[in-house]
């Protein structure tokens, strides 16, 4: 399939377009971030612990808010993303805020070709794995970049959530990775009314696929958790159930929306 062959370029164009809208959105609150507000959510802050002085690799970093939030906590951090516009924006943000961070434009699978180091931690969160077709290749990249004893922090939207249609009213896709999902995106999760309409290519990865790939790559699962709420109001038909907590209307408390993994390289 031509779309599958060219998915990186298709998704790079999508994320280049998204970046401009995201920088201006209330969702990302860049002004608040510049004033010192962290972009990290409580799920990941509970997992990362003290990162002061640690080398951290942030995969799929977008325009770098979480990367720079980690830098503010004292980490020596490197962010990687396939969007050149996002990486340029991240570098500009780091320079403006006088924060030490390095940003590299690369898709995840090609990262070992452009970076030859190991890290204390690999960090990747929220809406990352669905853009990658092969979980074993991803897990092998994670393992490649971790020092022995190094940790992976993964916080991701639950594959059950991605079974639903765009309006989040009925099940449309398999829980299992059975198909490439080619969709036409109008607007973006950070600004539903953004004047953009582009193709997105993604995959749904069930939990066993992700976990087994990490195990195969030599990582040991230390913690695994599922959460009934999302810290982001990022899909249609969400309702507020608490401060910074969102669930799907009509399915409140019934389905998982987020999961987290803490894994250590043996």
C-alpha positions as CSV (number, residue, x, y, z in Angstrom):
1,X,0.0,0.0,0.0
2,X,1.5,3.3,-1.0
3,X,0.1,5.1,2.1
4,X,1.8,2.6,4.3
5,X,5.1,3.0,2.4
6,X,5.0,6.8,2.7
7,X,3.4,7.1,6.2
8,X,6.4,9.0,7.7
9,X,6.1,11.8,5.1
10,X,2.3,11.9,5.4
11,X,2.4,12.1,9.2
12,X,5.3,14.6,9.1
13,X,3.2,16.9,6.9
14,X,0.3,16.5,9.4
15,X,2.4,17.3,12.4
16,X,4.1,20.2,10.7
17,X,0.7,21.7,10.1
18,X,-0.5,20.8,13.7
19,X,2.5,22.5,15.3
20,X,1.5,26.0,14.2
21,X,-2.0,25.6,15.5
22,X,-0.8,24.0,18.8
23,X,1.6,26.8,19.6
24,X,-1.3,29.3,19.5
25,X,-3.8,27.0,21.4
26,X,-5.2,27.3,24.9
27,X,-4.6,23.5,25.1
28,X,-0.9,23.9,25.2
29,X,-0.9,27.3,27.0
30,X,2.6,28.3,25.8
31,X,2.3,31.7,27.7
32,X,1.7,29.8,31.0
33,X,4.6,27.5,30.2
34,X,6.9,30.4,29.6
35,X,5.9,31.7,33.1
36,X,7.1,28.4,34.6
37,X,4.0,26.1,34.6
38,X,5.0,22.5,34.0
39,X,3.5,20.6,31.2
40,X,4.0,17.3,33.0
41,X,1.0,15.5,34.4
42,X,0.8,13.7,37.8
43,X,0.9,10.2,36.2
44,X,4.3,10.7,34.7
45,X,5.7,12.9,37.5
46,X,5.0,10.0,40.0
47,X,7.0,7.6,37.7
48,X,10.0,9.7,36.8
49,X,11.2,10.5,40.4
50,X,14.3,12.7,40.8
51,X,15.8,13.3,37.3
52,X,18.3,15.9,38.4
53,X,21.6,15.2,36.6
54,X,20.2,12.2,34.7
55,X,20.4,11.8,30.9
56,X,16.9,11.6,29.5
57,X,15.8,10.9,25.9
58,X,12.3,12.1,25.0
59,X,10.9,10.2,22.0
60,X,8.2,12.0,19.9
61,X,8.7,15.2,21.9
62,X,6.5,17.5,19.6
63,X,7.5,21.1,20.2
64,X,9.3,20.3,23.4
65,X,7.2,21.4,26.4
66,X,7.7,18.1,28.3
67,X,11.3,18.0,27.3
68,X,11.9,21.4,28.7
69,X,9.8,20.6,31.8
70,X,12.3,17.8,32.4
71,X,15.2,20.2,31.8
72,X,13.6,22.5,34.5
73,X,13.8,19.5,36.9
74,X,17.6,19.3,36.2
75,X,17.7,16.6,33.6
76,X,20.2,16.6,30.7
77,X,17.6,16.1,28.1
78,X,17.4,15.3,24.3
79,X,14.1,15.5,22.4
80,X,13.5,13.7,19.1
81,X,10.5,14.2,16.8
82,X,9.8,13.6,13.1
83,X,8.3,17.1,12.5
84,X,11.0,19.6,11.5
85,X,8.7,22.5,12.4
86,X,8.1,21.1,15.9
87,X,11.8,20.6,16.4
88,X,12.5,24.1,15.2
89,X,9.9,25.5,17.6
90,X,11.3,23.4,20.4
91,X,14.8,24.8,19.8
92,X,13.5,28.3,19.7
93,X,11.5,27.8,22.9
94,X,14.6,26.4,24.7
95,X,16.7,29.4,23.6
96,X,14.0,31.9,24.7
97,X,13.7,30.3,28.1
98,X,17.5,29.7,28.4
99,X,17.0,26.0,29.1
100,X,19.6,23.5,28.2
101,X,18.1,20.9,25.9
102,X,19.1,19.3,22.5
103,X,16.5,18.7,19.8
104,X,16.9,16.3,16.8
105,X,14.6,15.8,13.9
106,X,14.2,12.1,13.2
107,X,11.5,9.5,13.1
108,X,11.8,7.0,15.9
109,X,13.1,4.1,13.9
110,X,15.9,6.1,12.4
111,X,17.0,7.6,15.7
112,X,19.9,5.2,16.2
113,X,21.3,6.4,12.8
114,X,21.5,10.0,14.1
115,X,22.2,9.5,17.8
116,X,24.9,7.2,19.3
117,X,24.5,7.5,23.1
118,X,22.8,5.7,26.0
119,X,20.6,7.3,28.6
120,X,19.4,6.8,32.1
121,X,15.8,7.2,31.0
122,X,13.7,7.1,27.8
123,X,10.5,9.1,28.2
124,X,7.5,9.0,25.9
125,X,3.9,10.0,26.6
126,X,0.4,10.5,25.2
127,X,-0.4,9.8,21.6
128,X,2.9,8.3,20.6
129,X,2.7,4.6,19.8
130,X,-0.2,4.8,17.3
131,X,2.0,6.6,14.8
132,X,4.4,3.6,14.6
133,X,3.5,0.4,12.7
134,X,5.9,-2.1,14.5
135,X,6.1,-2.3,18.3
136,X,9.1,-4.6,18.3
137,X,11.2,-2.1,16.2
138,X,10.1,0.6,18.7
139,X,11.0,-1.5,21.8
140,X,14.4,-2.4,20.2
141,X,15.1,1.4,19.7
142,X,14.1,2.0,23.4
143,X,16.5,-0.7,24.5
144,X,19.3,0.5,22.3
145,X,19.2,3.9,24.0
146,X,19.0,2.7,27.6
147,X,22.0,2.1,29.8
148,X,21.8,-1.2,31.7
149,X,19.5,-0.4,34.6
150,X,18.0,2.5,32.7
151,X,14.3,3.1,32.8
152,X,11.5,3.5,30.2
153,X,8.6,5.8,31.3
154,X,5.7,5.2,28.9
155,X,2.3,6.9,29.5
156,X,-0.1,6.3,26.6
157,X,-3.7,6.6,25.7
158,X,-5.4,3.2,26.1
159,X,-6.0,1.1,22.9
160,X,-9.6,0.7,24.0
161,X,-10.1,4.4,23.4
162,X,-8.8,4.1,19.9
163,X,-11.4,1.5,19.1
164,X,-14.0,4.3,18.8
165,X,-15.0,6.4,15.9
166,X,-14.0,10.1,15.8
167,X,-17.1,11.2,17.6
168,X,-16.4,8.6,20.4
169,X,-20.0,7.2,20.2
170,X,-19.5,3.7,18.8
171,X,-16.8,1.1,18.2
172,X,-15.3,1.3,14.8
173,X,-11.9,-0.3,15.0
174,X,-10.4,-3.5,16.3
175,X,-8.6,-3.6,19.7
176,X,-5.9,-5.6,17.9
177,X,-3.4,-4.4,15.4
178,X,-5.2,-5.8,12.3
179,X,-5.2,-2.8,9.9
180,X,-3.5,0.4,9.0
181,X,-5.9,3.2,9.9
182,X,-6.0,6.0,7.2
183,X,-8.1,8.9,8.3
184,X,-8.8,12.4,7.2
185,X,-8.3,14.8,10.1
186,X,-10.2,18.0,10.3
187,X,-8.9,20.4,12.9
188,X,-6.7,19.1,15.7
189,X,-7.3,17.9,19.2
190,X,-5.8,21.2,20.6
191,X,-8.1,23.3,18.4
192,X,-11.1,21.5,16.9
193,X,-11.8,24.5,14.7
194,X,-8.3,24.9,13.2
195,X,-8.5,25.3,9.4
196,X,-6.7,22.2,8.5
197,X,-7.7,18.9,6.8
198,X,-4.9,16.4,6.3
199,X,-4.4,12.6,6.1
200,X,-3.2,10.7,9.2
201,X,-1.8,7.2,9.1
202,X,-1.9,5.2,12.4
203,X,-2.2,1.8,14.0
204,X,-3.9,0.5,17.2
205,X,-1.5,-1.5,19.5
206,X,-3.1,-3.8,22.1
207,X,-1.4,-4.0,25.4
208,X,0.0,-7.5,24.9
209,X,1.7,-6.3,21.7
210,X,3.4,-3.4,23.6
211,X,4.4,-5.4,26.7
212,X,5.7,-8.4,24.8
213,X,7.8,-6.2,22.6
214,X,9.4,-4.6,25.6
215,X,10.1,-8.0,27.2
216,X,11.6,-9.3,24.0
217,X,13.9,-6.3,23.9
218,X,15.3,-7.1,27.3
219,X,13.2,-4.8,29.5
220,X,11.6,-5.9,32.7
221,X,8.1,-4.5,33.5
222,X,8.3,-3.0,37.0
223,X,5.0,-1.2,37.1
224,X,1.8,-1.2,35.0
225,X,-1.3,0.8,35.6
226,X,-4.6,1.7,33.8
227,X,-6.6,4.8,34.5
228,X,-10.3,5.5,33.9
229,X,-9.7,9.2,33.2
230,X,-7.5,11.2,30.8
231,X,-5.7,14.3,32.0
232,X,-6.4,15.9,28.6
233,X,-9.7,16.8,27.0
234,X,-8.4,15.7,23.6
235,X,-11.2,13.7,21.9
236,X,-14.8,14.4,21.1
237,X,-17.6,13.8,23.6
238,X,-15.6,14.2,26.8
239,X,-16.9,15.4,30.1
240,X,-15.1,16.7,33.1
241,X,-15.2,14.4,36.1
242,X,-12.7,16.2,38.3
243,X,-10.0,18.8,38.1
244,X,-7.9,17.9,35.1
245,X,-9.8,14.6,34.7
246,X,-11.9,13.7,31.6
247,X,-14.0,10.7,30.6
248,X,-16.1,9.7,27.7
249,X,-19.8,10.9,28.1
250,X,-22.0,7.9,28.7
251,X,-19.1,5.7,29.5
252,X,-17.9,7.4,32.7
253,X,-15.9,5.0,34.8
254,X,-16.5,2.1,32.5
255,X,-13.5,2.0,30.1
256,X,-9.8,2.7,30.5
257,X,-8.5,5.8,28.8
258,X,-4.8,5.8,29.8
259,X,-2.1,3.3,30.8
260,X,1.4,3.6,32.1
261,X,4.5,1.4,32.1
262,X,7.7,1.6,34.1
263,X,10.3,-0.8,32.7
264,X,13.9,-1.4,33.4
265,X,16.6,-2.6,31.0
266,X,18.2,-5.7,32.4
